[in-house]
């Protein structure tokens, strides 16, 4: 049973683009919290959403700031196709590490649940700072390194070779985010972390959900047979039960900074 894929997020998220919006309640919840933290008092003219996915949240940003020109980028072609039908001024396929805009173009940059997939955060933050005007605002949320720690432990319990995600996830914590933002030109930085727990029937249902939203990423190609999968599921059920269900932790890093 090939349940986890090695590829960069692009092909997985493209494949998931048709059903992502209907299955991404957690990401929507985090995104709405993100834009609620942005003051309505600010008058933004040009807004960029990095890693916009289907454009669901990008549209809501446009509703909050109707006078602004709205730009959205994503690296997955399938997500771009979905977002092109939304009320967004400009939809582009681009990499967060090399933003294709001129210096100081945007008043506001936002990003929701995307930076955990970016291999080089310093390069991405440097690029964001470059395209943000002086005193412009940068708001983003991403998943931190404690996310899905139960799944990782359960997979490792049956094989140390089962690495659920790339090593750069280990850099995603409050201190590292703060330091990388500061070293790449940002100031007035606020970073906080919150861990929430979501219930699933079992580990298998969690993995199926991850596949639906395209978040089944690992460090290398992994093939898990039925026996190993059953053993890992039993470990999960034994150690992370919540009544008749199991729980999965999601660490949410919430950040605000200014250029």
C-alpha positions, 0 to 999 in steps of 0.5 A: 500500500503506497500511502506516502509520496516522496515528491514535492508538494506540487503534484500532490496538491495538484491532484488534491485540488478538486476536493481540497476546498471541501476537505480543508476545514482545519485550514479554513479555520486557521485562515479565518483567524489569520485575516481576523488579526489584520486590522480593517483600519489599514488601507492596503492597495496591493495584497499578495497571498502566498500559497493561496491553494484554491483561492478560498481565503484569498477571496475573503481577503478581497472582501475585507479589503475591497479597494485593494488589488489582489494577487495570489500565487501557488506552486501547484498547477491544479490549485491555480486552475481552481483559483482562476475561477475566483474573484481574484485580480491576478492568479499566478503560478510561482515559487515563494522562494523567488517571488516574480514581483518588483521591489516594494510592490505590496502593502500586505503579504499574507500566507496560510498553511503554506510555509511548512512546505517551503524548503528554504524559509530564509530565502522565502522570507527574504523574497517576501521582504523584497517585494514588500514596501517600507512599513508594509505588513506580513501576516502568516500562519503555518504548521509547526514541527510538533504537527502530527507527532503522533503519526510520526512516532507510530510510523517509527515504531514499526520502522525507523526508515519511515520519515513522514516529512522533510527535515526542514520541518524541524526548523519550524518553531517560534524561535527559528521563525522569529530569527529568520524573519529578523535576519531577513529584514523584518521588524516588529515581529510577533510569533506565537504557537498554539497546539490543537488536537483533532479527532480521527477514527484511527490512524488509517482515517488520518492518513486518508484525510492527509491524502485527500488534501495532498499533504502526504509528504515524506523524505523518501519513497515509502511503501508500507505493507498491510502488516506494518500499517496494521502494527503502526495503527495498533501503536497509534490506537494504544498510545493516542486514544481519546475515548473511541477515537484517536487524536492528532496534534497540529501546531499552528505558528501565527506570525505578524511582522513589518518591514 
